Amino acid sequence: MTELAKIARLIQQERANLLSRWRTQVRELPSAKHLDTPTLTDHVPMLIDELTEALLARSTETIAEALVEASPPAHGAQRLVDGFDIEEVVAEYNILRGCISDLVEENGLTMQGRPFHILNRVLDGAIGSAVQSYATQQAFEVQQRRQEYLAFVMHDLRTPLNAISLAARVLELTCTKLDKPEETRRMLNSLHRNVKQLDVLVTKVIEENTNLVTEVGVRLERRKLDLWPMVEGLIHDLHPVAGTSSTHLSNRVPEELVVDADASLLRRILQNLIANAIRYTPNGEVEIGAREMTPERGVVCWVRDNGAGVPPERIDAIFDPLESDDQKTEGSGTGLGLAIVKTFVEAHEGKVTVESQLGIGTTFTFSLPAPH
């Protein structure tokens, strides 16, 4: 029996022991500590089998053929999901290299010469494939997150743009009472044109991103903040929008209530929910409220209206990206608003729910758990 065949047979016989040694050492990597055994082991048993095939191959040319169905590319992409950094991906293959070399030497065999060449060729090829798929997947996810964030920002610009446009219309109705009505009218017309141009640009960006999903990583900058002033400011900013629909907005948040949240994301959550409620509650009322559950559990918030309500068949999909109203009401947009709400609430490790009855109204409720 040749030295290559002896090494291949040894690796096959000691496969379980080899895997155990490898797992013990890989567990020392920071990102591997939390993984269960099947996830940690992943494709390594198949890689060991591929190595033994390469050791038994008659020529170096057949090594590549033995690895045609190799699994490192899938492994590299999976390790990104598992939270490994790229150095840890390389390290786990080098740990396997060391474990195999130690096993061979302990049994009186040698890895010098052709066995050493084959081992390095197989494992170096596996490292290259895994790292390439890891980097490709990482680049794709970074680009996707950038596009998703841009789509979210563009969507959230819609509400202040509508408020600016409606405020300009109110001013236009009173401009004849001013000392220079013609000059004022020209300024207002310019304002209208620019708002319209911005709205066209926002619409274009949103339409170009309608194929996106909203599972985007969100970085929180939590701090303690008073909720009542934030809601009061949103009511003031959205007054032009509510005023055109004769919708009354009421702030039922206790003045002393303090929340621990990312102020920017929380404002966008409430802005989207309030604007959505106004849209479907003409000549009605929208209530924004909150209460502390316990200091340990955090705060629950809600936006309640007595508007048209949501059809039962839409409830289950209401937070899905691109879910929008079939009635195509003005300003209904592309349906990202509630998907944004869900994404930002879940970034706080909270949960958002909806209850609705046709002709009676809708209540959106979301939690802001206390930090761990």
Buried (B, 14 or more C-beta within 10 A) or exposed (E): EEBBEBBBBBBBEBBEEBBEBBBEBBEEBEBBEEBEEEEBBBBBBBBBBBBBBBBBBEEEEEBBEBBEEBBBBBBBBBBBEBEBBBEBBBBBBEBBBEBBBEBBEEEEBEBEEBBEEBBEBBBEBBBBBBBBBBBBBBEEBEEBBEBBBBBBEBBBBBBBBBBBBBBBBEBBEEBEEEEEEEEBBEBBEEBBEEBEEBBEEBBEBBEEBEEBEBEBEBEBEBEEBBBBEBBBEBBEBBBBBBBBBEBBBEBEBEEEBEBBBBBEBBBBBBBBBBBBBBBBBEEBBBBBBBEBEEEEEBBBBBBBBBBBBBEEEBEEEBBBBBBBBEEEEEBBBBBBBBBBBBBBBBBBBBEBEBBBEEEEBBBBBBBBBBEE
